[in-house]
Amino acid sequence: MNDFTAAVKAYALAHYEIDGWDYVVETYEDAEILDVIKTARTPAGAIKMMRAHIKPRADYRADIQSEAF
């Protein structure tokens, strides 16, 4: 695990219930995170890239949950 992957995992854990970060904690392995953030130059950039990757899925889940009831 590199420093950027560790930063993403720590951020995901700290923001578990917000914007789909639970997906990262529960389903992403280090190699998968690294594949998403491979062009990042800073930890903040890596987090931003991961957010952009998971946000559509989180939005889709929120849409489904809002229509369920």
KOLLONU-556080 format. One record per residue: x, y, z of N, C-alpha, C, O in turn. Coordinates in pm, whole numbers, padded with zeros to 5 digits, always signed. Example, Ala and Ser with C-alpha at 12.3 -4.5 7.8 and 13.67 -1.06 7.14 Angstrom:
2
+01319-00569+00780+01230-00450+00780+01320-00330+00780+01424-00332+00846
+01285-00225+00708+01367-00106+00714+01290+00003+00787+01341+00114+00804
! end
This chain:
69
+00085-00117+00000+00000+00000+00000+00090+00124+00000+00184+00134+00078
+00059+00217-00089+00137+00341-00091+00069+00446-00004-00040+00424+00049
+00135+00561+00011+00083+00667+00098-00051+00722+00049-00137+00756+00130
-00068+00730-00083-00193+00784-00137-00309+00688-00111-00419+00731-00078
-00283+00561-00127-00387+00461-00098-00425+00466+00048-00543+00459+00082
-00327+00479+00134-00353+00490+00278-00435+00615+00309-00524+00611+00393
-00405+00725+00242-00480+00849+00264-00626+00832+00221-00716+00878+00290
-00647+00767+00108-00784+00742+00060-00859+00653+00158-00974+00679+00190
-00794+00548+00205-00860+00456+00298-00892+00525+00431-00999+00502+00487
-00802+00607+00480-00826+00679+00605-00941+00778+00588-01027+00790+00676
-00943+00848+00475-01051+00943+00447-01184+00869+00436-01285+00914+00489
-01183+00756+00366-01306+00678+00349-01360+00631+00483-01481+00635+00506
-01273+00588+00570-01316+00541+00702-01372+00656+00785-01472+00639+00855
-01308+00771+00778-01353+00888+00854-01486+00944+00801-01560+01009+00875
-01515+00918+00673-01637+00970+00610-01727+00856+00562-01792+00866+00458
-01729+00750+00638-01795+00626+00600-01939+00646+00554-01981+00584+00456
-02015+00728+00621-02158+00741+00592-02191+00857+00498-02307+00896+00486
-02090+00912+00432-02110+01030+00348-02068+00998+00203-01960+00944+00180
-02153+01031+00108-02120+01030-00035-02058+00901-00089-01977+00905-00181
-02095+00788-00034-02051+00662-00090-01915+00612-00044-01864+00514-00099
-01856+00677+00054-01724+00631+00102-01733+00492+00164-01631+00423+00173
-01852+00450+00206-01867+00314+00257-01835+00211+00149-01787+00102+00180
-01860+00245+00023-01822+00154-00086-01673+00127-00083-01629+00013-00101
-01596+00231-00062-01450+00216-00061-01407+00128+00056-01326+00037+00040
-01462+00155+00173-01426+00078+00293-01465-00069+00277-01387-00158+00309
-01585-00092+00228-01639-00227+00225-01598-00311+00105-01588-00434+00115
-01574-00248-00009-01557-00330-00130-01427-00312-00207-01394-00399-00288
-01354-00206-00185-01233-00182-00265-01109-00238-00198-01084-00216-00080
-01031-00311-00276-00900-00358-00230-00798-00251-00266-00824-00163-00348
-00681-00260-00205-00576-00161-00230-00544-00145-00378-00527-00034-00427
-00537-00257-00449-00504-00251-00591-00611-00178-00671-00581-00108-00768
-00736-00194-00632-00845-00125-00701-00841+00025-00674-00865+00106-00764
-00811+00062-00551-00797+00203-00519-00681+00262-00598-00693+00369-00657
-00570+00192-00598-00453+00239-00670-00481+00256-00819-00430+00349-00882
-00561+00168-00876-00596+00180-01017-00673+00309-01045-00655+00372-01149
-00760+00347-00951-00840+00470-00968-00753+00594-00951-00772+00693-01022
-00658+00591-00857-00582+00710-00821-00441+00712-00879-00358+00792-00835
-00413+00628-00975-00275+00609-01023-00209+00735-01078-00086+00741-01082
-00284+00835-01119-00223+00956-01172-00222+01071-01071-00184+01183-01105
-00264+01044-00949-00267+01148-00846-00125+01190-00809-00032+01109-00809
-00110+01319-00778+00021+01371-00738+00027+01410-00591+00135+01434-00537
-00089+01415-00525-00095+01447-00383-00201+01359-00317-00289+01306-00386
-00195+01343-00186-00302+01270-00118-00439+01334-00140-00539+01265-00160
-00444+01468-00136-00572+01537-00160-00623+01510-00301-00743+01494-00323
-00532+01505-00396-00570+01473-00533-00622+01331-00546-00717+01306-00621
-00561+01239-00473-00607+01100-00474-00747+01088-00418-00831+01015-00471
-00773+01161-00310-00907+01159-00249-01009+01218-00347-01119+01166-00361
-00972+01325-00413-01061+01388-00510-01092+01293-00625-01206+01285-00671
-00992+01221-00673-01013+01127-00782-01104+01012-00739-01191+00968-00815
-01084+00964-00618-01167+00855-00569-01311+00902-00550-01405+00830-00580
-01327+01024-00500-01461+01082-00483-01533+01089-00618-01650+01052-00627
-01465+01134-00719-01525+01142-00853-01563+01004-00904-01660+00989-00978
-01488+00904-00865-01514+00767-00909-01638+00708-00840-01718+00640-00903
-01653+00734-00710-01763+00672-00636-01890+00756-00630-01997+00703-00602
-01880+00884-00656-01995+00974-00644-02115+00932-00730-02227+00932-00680
-02096+00896-00857-02212+00853-00937-02285+00733-00877-02408+00728-00880
-02211+00638-00824-02273+00521-00762-02350+00562-00636-02461+00514-00613
-02292+00650-00557-02360+00698-00436-02486+00775-00471-02589+00761-00405
-02479+00857-00575-02596+00933-00619-02707+00839-00668-02824+00861-00639
-02670+00736-00741-02766+00638-00790-02835+00567-00673-02956+00548-00674
-02756+00529-00573-02813+00463-00456-02909+00558-00385-03017+00517-00343
-02872+00684-00371-02960+00782-00306-03090+00799-00382-03197+00812-00321
-03084+00800-00514-03205+00810-00595-03298+00691-00572-03419+00708-00557
-03240+00574-00570-03320+00453-00547-03382+00456-00408-03500+00424-00392
-03304+00494-00308-03356+00499-00171-03467+00602-00155-03561+00581-00079
-03456+00712-00226-03558+00817-00212-03691+00777-00277-03796+00827-00239
-03686+00688-00374-03808+00644-00442-03867+00517-00381-03975+00475-00421
-03799+00456-00289-03844+00329-00234-03967+00343-00146-04041+00246-00129
-03989+00460-00091-04101+00475+00002-04195+00582-00042-04295+00608+00025
! end
